C-alpha cells in the first residue's frame, strides 16, 4: 500500500524511521538486497580462496602451512585497513558509492593475484584484494540496516551473511573444484590451475554498473547531511519500487520538521568528534564488547577453515578429496545462517550468540575427539559449521544496530574488522600448534574462543526489533 504523504502533513511530524517503517518492503528493497548480497558472495569467495587453493599453492609455489597462514594474515590485515577506511569514507561521503568502489578494488586485486609469479607478489596482490573486501562488508551491512523497516531489519541484514557466507562457504569450494578440475583440464592449466581460480573472480566487476546506476543512497545518510530533496527522491524510489523517477514524481515525505524529530539529522560536532564517539561513552562499552566477540568468532572460524584441508591431506586424503570434504562440511554453515535469519526476526541477539557460542564449543571438541572416518568427519564438521555461521551472522546483524547514523558505517567497520584482526592473527597461532602439538590442541583453543565470545556478548545492549530512532534518539 502506497504511503500517503499528504495525509502525513496534517499529523504530528514523524521521524524518518517512522516513515520507512510505514512503507513496508518494495521492489527497490529486494533489488538492493540482491545486489549487495551478490557483491558479498564474491567477497566470501575472496576470503576463502586461499583455503580452497591451499594444497595447489603449496604444490606450485612450494609454500608450507605457515606460509599459507601468513598469506591469509596479510589478506585479512588489508581487509581491516580497507574496512576501517571504508567505514570513515562511507560516513562522510555516502554508502552507495563506497560499495561500487570497493567492488572494483577487490576484482582488480583478484586478477592481479592470477598473474603473481611467486608467493611474495601474491601477498602484495592479496593486499589490494583485501582493501576492497574490507570496505564491502561493513558498508553493505550499514546500507541494508538503514534502508529497511524495523520489523524486517534483522532478517535483511542477516540475509547478507546467510546468502553470501552460508551459500558462499559451499560455492567457494565448489567453484574451486570446478576450476582446478574440468576447467583446468579443458585449458591445459596444469599446475597453474590456481591462477584461473583467481582470475575468474574478476568478473563480478560488471556489478559496479548496477550499484552506481540503480541503487538509491540511504535516506538516513542523506538526511544526516541536510539533503531534504535528495532524501525525498530516495524515499520515493523506495515507496514506489521504481528505480527511475519521472519529472515531478518526487513526493514530500520529509521536511525540516521531520529532520527536527529524526535521529539521523541530529549531528553533534565535526566529523572527527563523531568518529571518536565510537570509543567514548556511551558507545565505548558496546564497541569493545562486540568487538571482542567478533575477534574470537572470526579467529576461530578462520583457524578451522584455513587448516581443515591441510589437516585432511595430512591424514592421507587427496587434494581434491580434502577440498570436497571441507566443502560438504561448510553446507552446515548455510543451515546456521538460515537459523540466524529466523533469529533476526524472532529471537534476541544476545540469546542467539550466547547459545550458539556454547554449542560451537561443544561441537568443535566433539570433532577433536570423535572425528575419525569419513562419516564422522563430515557429520561433526557439518554440525560445527552450523554454529559458526549462526554466531557470525548474528554478530553481523547486531553491529550496525549499535551505532547512530552519523557513525554507523565506522562503528560497524570497527566491530567487523576487529573480527578480521582475530581472523588474521589467531590462525598463525593455530598453524604453529598444528605443526607443534597436533590437531587436538588447535580444536581445544577454538572451543575456548567460543566460550569467551559468548561471555563478551553478555555486555552488549539488546537491539532486537527496536527502531533505530529509539535506540539512538535524543538522549541515547
Buried (B, 14 or more C-beta within 10 A) or exposed (E): EEBEBEEBEEEEBBBBBBBBBBBBBBEBBEBBBEBBBBBBBBBBBBBBBBBBBBBBBBEBBEBEBBBBBBBBBBBBBBBBBBBBBBBBBBBBEBBBBBBBBBBBBBBBBBBBBBEBEEBEEBBBBBBBBBBBBBBBBBBBBBBBBBBBBBEBBBBBBBBBBBBBBBBBBBBBBBBBBBBBEEBBEEEEBEEBBBBBBBBBBBEBBEBBEBBBEBBBBBBBBBBBBEBBEBBBBBBBBBBBBBBEBEEEEBBBBBEEEBBEBBBBBBBEEEBEEBBBBBEEEEBEEBBBBBBBBBBBBBBBBBBBBBBBBBBBBBBEBEBBBBBBBBBBBBBBBBBBBBBBBBBBBEBBBBBBBBBBBBBBBBBBBBBBEEBEEEEEBBBBBBBBBBBBBBBBBBBBBBBBBBBBBBBBBBBBBBBBBBBBBBBBBBBBBBBBBBEEEEBEBBBBBBBBBBBBBBBBBEBBBEBBBBBBBEBBBEEE
